[in-house]
Amino acid sequence: MDRPKVRALTRAGGEVIGGASLDAAKERILACSPFADLAAPSRHALLDLGGVERLARRQRLVQQGAPPRHVVLLGAGRVKVERVTEGRVFPLGHRGPGDLVGEGALAGGPNAAENATVLDEGEALVVPLAGLERLLAVDAGLRAALTAALVARKLETEARLGSLLLRSVEARLLEFLRAAARRWGQPHADGQLVSAPFTHADIALLIGSTRETVTLLLGKLRRAGLISFDRRRIVILDDAHLAARAAST
């Protein structure tokens, strides 16, 4: 698909949500985003422009090589972003609540430079690209918030590139675990649960390693008492010791 289709937001059982409930859903998504502190006029203009969509697993939000039509602001779920070059896949990362997807379209290129695919179902505010560009042209507050978000993404990408070039595989794994706990962490009886179900293959692609090496290193960390597993999800038992180990590895 070349663009996400905005579907009615529903409760379990299929009851359509509208009116105040839909407005509340939009506000909830915006509250965890880079636009959380926008002044009221800018907030209202952005919320009026976008529609709330349920995201289904495996749904393609952005298609590499296709004309972009939307920018997506995630409220829940997880999206994989990757670029395919000469048949080889280069992972650009996983996006979660509060993240933008498809923001590269704002650079003005005719076609999207990456794919974005839903891994874990969720919801998002889907904003038409043409309307967003018109709003950015007249709204300085929105431009400033978007610029800050793009700079933060650039710095994150540079840090990841530096890690891939300079750090050991174990150090990159430790950094990934701590970042995943910050993004998808939930309280757990034993520590912090990484709620997103990352497979060993997912992690290997993101840290530039192999599934076998990731499996061995995770086993090593579990034996050291730093992590455990709960229904195939990772539990961070001691973040302070993970940080110290990452710094010395």
Order of alpha helices (4+ residues) and beta strands (2+ residues): alpha-alpha-beta-beta-beta-beta-beta-beta-alpha-alpha-alpha-beta-beta-alpha-alpha-beta-beta-alpha
